[in-house]
Each structure stands twice: as structure tokens, then as C-alpha cells.
Amino acid sequence: MAAYSVALDSPVLSLLDLALPLARRLDPEDAHRLAVRALAALPFPRAGRDDPRLAVSAFGLSFPNPVGLAAGFDKNAEVPDAALRIGFGFVEVGTVTPRPQAGNPRPRVFRLPADEGVVNRLGFNNEGAEAARTRLGARGGITGIVGVNVGANRDSKDRIADYAKGIEMLAPYASYLTINVSSPNTPGLRALQAGAVLDDLLARAIEARDRVAASKPMLLKIAPDLSLAELDEVVDVAKKRGIDGLIVSNTTVSRSRDLRDPNAREEGGLSGKPLFALSTWLLSETYQRADGAFPLVGVGGIDSADAAWRKIRAGASLLQLYTGLTYKGFSLVRTIKDGLLARLTRGGFPSLADAVGGDVKKR
């Protein structure tokens, strides 16, 4: 039997994880910037080959494993290939807006150590589509799945036009595209998830995509705070327009009474462990409504192999994580992949696809 490496075994990766306690003493945004610079500078070898049982086919793409780096970590497409070398199955860069944008005033990122969460109100801070296009274009023939998450500028008079422009600029350099209408940190953005407005947005986005890269999959990232009636509407529009998949979900503006950290009172989107239950419930509800029309990407509170497995059993074909890295380090990627393989073996599943949605009760 062939031997497979499910993730990178590297002294460099171990060094990054050892630096975590020191990074937590820094301002969260400064620590994040330092992590991006470290990934850009350190000599990571190529990740080992994943066990074929972890392979996923979705959106017409072949993923070596289901564990992806969520948008928000690499906003400006600076380190997608370094992240792939760590062992991620895919990377999503962005959110990228057509024009550079400073975002909201600092401080705007707050750790919740007592709850293993993060609150952010960044506001789509990024260097703009031209900078991202230049970096993605410089990748040349490097392999690996790199998606691009696109958004609208805060001061735009026509936000739908912003999505179309971003797609036209970036689609040729992306493995897939994600339309982000679910960030809570741009006033009024979430209103684009509603009915006729969403229908118009998706129609114009698809037209823009078809003009430059017709074969590129297009995904929609939704908020965890949708009501079930709103979710019905979103899924119906996504099916009608032929969207290739949904990412469930973005951060939440809700706050549980169980949160202990004082930073939970900060305004913004909450991610990490406190988001897990809500986002997983919405994932299950979305899986029922999608009824096989498109695959789902599960995001929100994935910080262990158990959390990843529960997302898969709730209907996720692919996974994304970010906040979990803040508390568990980059070795979390390996931990999750090892744990998923162990669960596939125990359950007698030939592949990950055979486990997707297994805990969802059919309506």
C-alpha cells in the first residue's frame, strides 16, 4: 500500500506554532500581519501527497483534501502558495474590492480568549483588485486551487457593478470566485442577500464571469443570521441562477449569553468556537434545501477534527477555517486531516463524499 503524507511535517511549521503565545501578546491585527510576512518569507517545502480518501470533487474542481483557508487571512493574495505548501487543500484570498480600501478605524479586531473567538469589524480593508490581479498573475503555472472572494467598496454608488468589475478583473486568475454579500462590517451589504436584489446581483455577476472566464465556478457566501424564510429565498435564487455552491457561513452579529470575554461586547462579526453551533445548524438547513443542487462549504468554529467531521456530517463537502488557527496554530490542518481519516476508517467510509450529510434529517 502506498504511503501518503496528510500534511507537512516541517521544523518551520513547528516554529510558527511555538511562536503563538508570543503573537497573542501583540495587537491581533499586528500579529496577523506578522503571520502573513512569516509565510511569505519562510522556506516551506512542498506538502506531502494526501490520502486519496480525502480527495473531493466539487464545482468541477479536484481538491486533494477538504481543508481550506478561509477568506480574510490572505486578503491581498500575498501567500496562497505558502498556505498550500502547509497542507491546505485550497485557499481563498480576499475579500478584494475593485478599489483599494482602508477599512474601518483601528482597533477593529478583538480576541476573545475565554471563548476562543474573535470579533472583527475590519470593513473589507484591502489593496484593491489591481494589486491582487498582479500577484495572482505572477503565480504563472503554479498548481493548487486558489479561489478569489470579491466584494464592493463601501462608498460605491452601484455595489452590484463593483462585483461585476471585480469578477471581470480577477476571474482569469482564480480557480473559483466567491461573491461575499454577508460581511456585517459594510453598512447595507447584507441587504444584497434579499430576493430580487440577489437575483439581479447574481445575474450580472454571472454575465461578467462569462465575458472573461465562463468555466470558472461561482460561489455565494451567506450570513449565519438569516431566518429560515430568508434562507429559502437565497437557495431558490441560487438554484435559479445556477450558482455552483454556497459557503455557509460568514461571521455573526448575534451574541450568546454564554460568552464570557468582555470583548464579546465589541461591535462586529463574531467568529471562532462561539459561531460553531449557529453556522452548523444553518449548514444543515441549507443542505436540506439545496437537495443536491450544489455542494456546500462549511465554515465557522472549526478548531478540531471533531468539529470538521460534524460539519461534514451536517452537509459540507468542503471546509474552511481561519480563527481556529489563532488558537491552535497551523498544525491544526494536519490534526484535522488525520482525524478525518481516522473517522472514515472507523465508519467504513470509502471516501469523504460518502459521509457528507449523514446526520441531516430529511424534510
C-alpha positions as CSV (number, residue, x, y, z in Angstrom):
1,M,0.0,0.0,0.0
2,A,1.3,3.4,-0.9
3,A,2.3,5.8,1.9
4,Y,0.6,9.2,2.0
5,S,1.6,12.3,4.0
6,V,-1.6,14.0,5.1
7,A,0.2,17.3,5.9
8,L,3.5,18.9,6.1
9,D,6.0,17.7,8.8
10,S,8.3,20.7,9.0
11,P,10.5,22.3,11.6
12,V,9.4,25.6,10.1
13,L,5.8,24.9,10.8
14,S,6.6,23.8,14.4
15,L,8.5,27.1,14.8
16,L,5.4,29.1,13.7
17,D,3.2,27.2,16.2
18,L,5.8,27.8,19.0
19,A,5.6,31.5,18.3
20,L,1.8,31.5,19.0
21,P,2.0,32.6,22.7
22,L,4.2,35.5,21.7
23,A,1.9,36.5,18.9
24,R,-1.0,36.7,21.3
25,R,0.8,39.4,23.2
26,L,0.6,41.6,20.1
27,D,-2.4,43.6,18.8
28,P,-4.4,41.0,16.8
29,E,-4.0,42.9,13.6
30,D,-0.3,43.3,14.0
31,A,0.0,39.6,14.9
32,H,-1.9,38.7,11.7
33,R,0.4,40.9,9.6
34,L,3.4,39.2,11.1
35,A,2.0,35.7,10.3
36,V,1.5,36.7,6.6
37,R,5.0,38.0,6.4
38,A,6.3,34.8,8.0
39,L,4.5,32.7,5.5
40,A,5.9,34.8,2.7
41,A,9.5,34.6,4.0
42,L,9.9,31.1,5.4
43,P,11.2,28.2,3.3
44,F,8.3,25.8,3.3
45,P,8.9,22.6,1.4
46,R,6.0,21.2,-0.8
47,A,3.3,19.5,1.2
48,G,3.2,15.7,1.0
49,R,0.6,13.9,-1.0
50,D,-2.8,13.5,0.7
51,D,-4.5,10.1,1.2
52,P,-6.9,9.7,-1.7
53,R,-9.8,9.1,0.6
54,L,-9.6,12.8,1.5
55,A,-10.0,13.9,-2.2
56,V,-13.1,15.9,-3.1
57,S,-14.7,16.6,-6.4
58,A,-16.8,19.8,-6.3
59,F,-17.7,22.6,-8.7
60,G,-15.8,20.8,-11.4
61,L,-12.6,21.0,-9.4
62,S,-10.5,18.3,-7.8
63,F,-9.4,19.1,-4.3
64,P,-6.6,17.0,-2.8
65,N,-8.2,17.4,0.7
66,P,-11.3,19.3,2.0
67,V,-9.5,21.7,4.4
68,G,-9.4,25.2,3.0
69,L,-8.0,28.5,4.3
70,A,-11.0,30.9,4.5
71,A,-11.1,34.4,3.1
72,G,-9.8,37.1,5.5
73,F,-6.4,35.6,6.2
74,D,-4.8,36.4,2.9
75,K,-6.7,39.5,1.9
76,N,-4.3,40.6,-0.8
77,A,-3.2,37.3,-2.4
78,E,0.3,37.5,-0.9
79,V,0.8,33.9,0.3
80,P,-1.7,31.5,-1.3
81,D,1.1,29.1,-2.4
82,A,2.8,29.1,1.0
83,A,-0.6,28.2,2.6
84,L,-0.9,25.3,0.0
85,R,2.5,24.1,1.0
86,I,1.4,23.9,4.6
87,G,-1.1,21.3,3.6
88,F,-4.4,23.2,2.9
89,G,-6.4,21.6,0.1
90,F,-7.3,25.0,-1.2
91,V,-7.0,28.7,-0.4
92,E,-9.5,31.6,-0.7
93,V,-8.0,35.0,-0.9
94,G,-9.7,38.3,-0.3
95,T,-12.2,39.9,0.2
96,V,-11.0,42.0,-2.7
97,T,-12.8,45.2,-3.7
98,P,-12.3,47.0,-7.1
99,R,-10.5,50.0,-5.5
100,P,-8.1,49.9,-2.5
101,Q,-9.9,50.4,0.8
102,A,-8.6,51.3,4.2
103,G,-11.5,49.7,6.1
104,N,-12.8,50.8,9.5
105,P,-10.7,52.7,12.1
106,R,-8.5,50.7,14.4
107,P,-8.8,48.9,16.8
108,R,-11.0,46.7,14.8
109,V,-10.0,43.1,15.7
110,F,-10.6,41.7,19.2
111,R,-9.6,38.3,20.6
112,L,-12.0,36.5,23.0
113,P,-9.5,34.1,24.7
114,A,-12.1,33.0,27.2
115,D,-14.4,31.9,24.4
116,E,-11.8,31.0,21.7
117,G,-13.4,33.5,19.4
118,V,-12.6,36.7,17.6
119,V,-14.7,39.8,16.8
120,N,-13.7,41.9,13.8
121,R,-15.1,45.0,12.2
122,L,-12.3,45.3,9.5
123,G,-14.6,46.6,6.7
124,F,-13.0,45.0,3.6
125,N,-9.6,46.5,4.1
126,N,-7.5,45.5,1.1
127,E,-5.2,46.8,-1.6
128,G,-7.7,46.5,-4.4
129,A,-8.3,44.3,-7.4
130,E,-5.3,45.5,-9.4
131,A,-2.8,44.5,-6.7
132,A,-4.5,41.1,-6.3
133,R,-4.5,40.6,-10.0
134,T,-0.8,41.4,-10.3
135,R,0.1,38.9,-7.6
136,L,-2.2,36.1,-8.8
137,G,-0.9,36.6,-12.4
138,A,2.7,36.2,-11.1
139,R,1.9,32.7,-9.9
140,G,2.3,31.6,-13.5
141,G,1.8,27.9,-13.9
142,I,1.9,27.0,-10.2
143,T,-0.7,24.4,-9.4
144,G,-3.2,24.4,-6.5
145,I,-6.7,25.7,-6.1
146,V,-6.9,29.4,-5.2
147,G,-10.3,31.0,-5.1
148,V,-11.0,34.7,-5.0
149,N,-13.6,36.3,-2.7
150,V,-14.9,39.6,-4.2
151,G,-16.8,42.4,-2.5
152,A,-18.0,46.0,-3.1
153,N,-16.3,49.2,-2.0
154,R,-18.1,50.9,0.9
155,D,-18.6,54.2,-0.9
156,S,-19.7,52.7,-4.2
157,K,-22.9,54.2,-5.8
158,D,-23.5,50.8,-7.6
159,R,-22.4,47.9,-5.5
160,I,-23.6,45.3,-8.0
161,A,-21.4,47.0,-10.6
162,D,-18.5,46.6,-8.2
163,Y,-19.0,42.9,-8.0
164,A,-19.1,42.7,-11.8
165,K,-15.9,44.7,-12.1
166,G,-14.1,42.6,-9.6
167,I,-15.1,39.4,-11.3
168,E,-14.0,40.7,-14.7
169,M,-10.6,41.7,-13.3
170,L,-9.9,38.6,-11.3
171,A,-11.8,35.6,-12.8
172,P,-9.0,34.7,-15.3
173,Y,-6.6,34.3,-12.3
174,A,-9.0,32.4,-10.0
175,S,-9.8,28.7,-9.6
176,Y,-13.2,29.8,-8.5
177,L,-15.0,33.0,-7.4
178,T,-16.9,33.8,-4.2
179,I,-19.5,36.6,-4.0
180,N,-19.4,38.0,-0.5
181,V,-22.7,39.7,0.4
182,S,-22.6,38.6,4.0
183,S,-20.0,40.6,5.8
184,P,-21.6,42.6,8.7
185,N,-19.0,45.3,8.6
186,T,-20.0,47.2,5.4
187,P,-23.3,49.0,6.1
188,G,-26.2,47.7,4.0
189,L,-24.1,44.9,2.4
190,R,-26.2,42.1,3.8
191,A,-29.3,43.6,2.2
192,L,-27.9,42.2,-1.1
193,Q,-28.9,38.7,0.1
194,A,-32.6,39.5,-0.3
195,G,-34.8,38.2,-3.1
196,A,-34.9,40.4,-6.3
197,V,-31.7,42.2,-5.3
198,L,-29.8,39.0,-5.0
199,D,-31.3,37.7,-8.3
200,D,-30.1,40.9,-10.1
201,L,-26.6,40.6,-8.4
202,L,-26.1,37.0,-9.4
203,A,-27.4,37.6,-13.0
204,R,-24.9,40.5,-13.5
205,A,-22.1,38.6,-11.8
206,I,-22.6,35.6,-14.0
207,E,-22.7,37.8,-17.1
208,A,-19.4,39.4,-16.0
209,R,-17.8,36.0,-15.4
210,D,-19.0,34.6,-18.7
211,R,-17.4,37.5,-20.6
212,V,-13.9,36.6,-19.3
213,A,-13.8,33.1,-17.9
214,A,-17.0,31.2,-18.5
215,S,-15.9,27.9,-17.0
216,K,-14.9,29.4,-13.5
217,P,-17.2,28.2,-10.7
218,M,-19.0,30.9,-8.8
219,L,-20.0,30.5,-5.1
220,L,-22.1,32.6,-2.8
221,K,-21.1,33.2,0.9
222,I,-24.1,33.8,3.2
223,A,-24.6,35.1,6.7
224,P,-25.4,32.8,9.6
225,D,-28.1,35.3,10.8
226,L,-30.6,34.6,8.0
227,S,-34.0,33.5,9.0
228,L,-35.3,30.2,7.5
229,A,-37.6,32.2,5.2
230,E,-34.6,34.3,4.1
231,L,-32.6,31.1,3.6
232,D,-35.4,29.6,1.4
233,E,-35.2,32.7,-0.8
234,V,-31.4,32.6,-1.1
235,V,-31.3,28.9,-2.0
236,D,-34.1,29.4,-4.5
237,V,-32.3,32.3,-6.2
238,A,-29.0,30.4,-6.2
239,K,-30.6,27.4,-7.9
240,K,-32.4,29.6,-10.4
241,R,-29.2,31.4,-11.4
242,G,-27.1,28.2,-11.5
243,I,-24.7,29.1,-8.7
244,D,-22.1,26.4,-8.2
245,G,-22.1,26.3,-4.4
246,L,-22.8,28.1,-1.2
247,I,-20.3,28.9,1.6
248,V,-22.0,28.6,5.0
249,S,-21.2,30.9,6.7
250,N,-19.7,34.3,7.4
251,T,-19.4,35.8,10.9
252,T,-22.4,36.5,13.1
253,V,-23.7,39.7,14.7
254,S,-25.6,37.7,17.4
255,R,-24.1,37.2,20.8
256,S,-24.9,34.2,23.1
257,R,-25.4,34.9,26.8
258,D,-22.8,32.2,27.5
259,L,-19.9,34.4,26.2
260,R,-17.5,35.2,29.0
261,D,-15.0,37.6,27.4
262,P,-15.6,41.3,27.8
263,N,-14.6,41.8,24.1
264,A,-17.7,40.0,23.1
265,R,-19.5,43.3,23.6
266,E,-17.4,44.9,20.7
267,E,-19.3,45.7,17.6
268,G,-18.6,43.5,14.5
269,G,-18.7,39.9,13.3
270,L,-18.1,37.1,15.7
271,S,-16.1,34.0,14.5
272,G,-14.4,31.0,16.1
273,K,-15.8,28.5,18.6
274,P,-18.9,30.6,19.6
275,L,-20.0,30.5,15.9
276,F,-19.9,26.8,15.5
277,A,-23.4,25.8,16.7
278,L,-25.2,28.5,14.7
279,S,-23.2,28.1,11.5
280,T,-23.5,24.3,11.6
281,W,-27.3,24.5,12.2
282,L,-27.6,26.8,9.2
283,L,-25.4,24.4,7.1
284,S,-27.7,21.5,7.9
285,E,-30.7,23.6,6.9
286,T,-29.0,24.7,3.7
287,Y,-28.1,21.1,2.8
288,Q,-31.7,20.1,3.1
289,R,-32.9,23.0,0.9
290,A,-30.1,22.6,-1.7
291,D,-31.2,18.9,-2.1
292,G,-28.1,18.1,-4.1
293,A,-28.3,21.1,-6.5
294,F,-24.8,22.2,-5.5
295,P,-22.1,21.4,-2.9
296,L,-21.6,23.3,0.3
297,V,-18.6,24.7,2.1
298,G,-18.8,24.6,5.8
299,V,-17.2,27.4,7.8
300,G,-17.4,28.7,11.4
301,G,-15.8,27.4,14.5
302,I,-13.7,24.6,13.0
303,D,-10.9,24.1,15.6
304,S,-10.6,20.3,15.7
305,A,-11.1,17.1,13.8
306,D,-14.4,16.6,15.6
307,A,-15.7,20.0,14.6
308,A,-14.6,19.3,11.0
309,W,-16.4,15.9,11.0
310,R,-19.6,17.4,12.4
311,K,-19.6,20.0,9.5
312,I,-19.2,17.2,7.0
313,R,-22.0,15.2,8.6
314,A,-24.1,18.3,8.5
315,G,-23.7,18.6,4.8
316,A,-20.3,20.2,4.0
317,S,-18.3,18.7,1.1
318,L,-15.5,21.2,1.8
319,L,-14.3,23.1,4.9
320,Q,-12.7,26.4,5.6
321,L,-11.0,27.7,8.7
322,Y,-9.3,30.8,10.0
323,T,-10.0,31.8,13.6
324,G,-9.1,28.2,14.7
325,L,-5.5,28.9,13.6
326,T,-5.3,31.8,16.0
327,Y,-5.7,29.4,18.9
328,K,-4.4,26.1,17.6
329,G,-1.7,27.1,15.1
330,F,-1.1,25.9,11.5
331,S,-0.6,22.3,12.8
332,L,-4.4,22.3,13.1
333,V,-4.5,21.5,9.3
334,R,-2.7,18.2,9.9
335,T,-4.7,17.4,13.0
336,I,-8.0,17.8,11.1
337,K,-6.8,15.7,8.2
338,D,-5.5,12.9,10.4
339,G,-8.7,13.0,12.4
340,L,-10.9,12.8,9.3
341,L,-9.0,9.8,8.0
342,A,-9.5,8.0,11.4
343,R,-13.2,8.7,11.3
344,L,-13.5,7.4,7.8
345,T,-11.8,4.2,8.8
346,R,-13.9,3.7,11.9
347,G,-17.1,4.4,10.0
348,G,-16.2,2.2,7.0
349,F,-16.5,5.1,4.5
350,P,-14.6,4.6,1.3
351,S,-14.3,8.4,0.8
352,L,-15.3,11.6,2.4
353,A,-18.2,12.1,-0.1
354,D,-19.8,9.0,1.5
355,A,-20.0,10.8,4.8
356,V,-21.4,14.1,3.7
357,G,-24.8,15.0,5.2
358,G,-25.1,11.7,7.1
359,D,-26.5,13.3,10.2
360,V,-29.1,15.5,8.4
361,K,-32.7,14.5,8.8
362,K,-34.5,14.7,5.5
363,R,-37.5,17.1,5.4
